[in-house]
């Protein structure tokens, strides 16, 4: 696979910067706006975009005097227009409007749309050379080679927002990249870290959504419960940091204080630590290459007392191994992995499959795609979209047979 540099062009982002947020009503988007509200002099909101939550989107647009509000569900555009009547804020709706909004000239774009829906608009921003704060895993999982090529071609900057990748970004010295022997992602273990297989087999969506440390949306929380989030993050790290699969690792760390680690050839291990609050990595991305104050709880190691680490139980959490298999296979395998996982998570939340069937359904979809000769190299966004669609169809067929 081709590897890109996370920052082909290292450049300071100006003060008083313009900011667009795709996915402004989700957990990352609302946390981003919380920080902006505390630093009004540093940011000017250009675009706010959401999928269907028109009421919150309109409220945010008014509160932050956005230039443009976009709802991806075009059927909700009339409602958005009504809610913003007289505010002097432009409105738009639909997928194409979202793509066009992402290509507007801004200093930084927060890409926080969950799922493959974020692919096209984020790529639109990348191609313009916009600095992109990436909170969307699927961009690099489904189309990592394509995204990194486009970033290099446009001379843009990609700033990771996931807490794990932000941690790596903060402690990985680009000048010493050749001396990095291992990148270690930490995992909380999710709500089922101590559960046995039988209990996990009977786990309900309500139980799976009770994450012990982090506040996230439903899809990301279920991914944490299966630990598929770590598998996807390993694929992301591969692309972001030009790191081969055999130098990527995961360790369970229940306290979620050490967010990730980088090991160097001399045996040194550098770790980034902090309380589990997404406003810390978001603030780092918004202020980069500087830092800005964030209202996060200060880390008190004396109160915490101890930090513990455990190996991943591959029998109970096979998602990480499956993701690594797809990374080694390359070509379209990660695209299928991601698409099938989205379908499987939705099926579980909808009560159509059981918890342990999520990863099994994803595996069967990858195997079926392989038998059908679908795991070819994806050269452009159209090819990614086509493979994504077919993978979803296969996954939906398996989900329908589960009951």
Secondary structure, 3 states (H helix, E strand, C coil): CCCCCCCCCCCCCCCCEEEEEECCCCHHHHHHHHHHHHCHHHEEEEEEEECCCHHHHHHHHHHCCCCEEEECCHHHHHHHHHHCCCCCCEEEECHHHHHHHHCCCCCEEEECCCCCCHHHHHHHHHHHCCEEEECCHHHHHHHHHHHHHHHHHHCCCEEECCHHHHHHHHHCCHHHHHHEEEEEEEECCCCCCCCCHHHHHCCCHHHHCCCCCCCCCHHHHHHHHHCHHHHHHHHHHHHHCCCCHHHEEEEECCCCCEEEEEEECCCCEEEEECCCCCHHHHHHHHHCCCCCCCCCCCCCHHHHCCCCCECCCCCCCCHHHHHHHHHHHCCCHHHHHHHHHHHHHHHHHCCCCCCCHHHHHHHHHHHHHHHCCCCCCCCCHHHHHHHHHHHHHHHHHHHHHCC
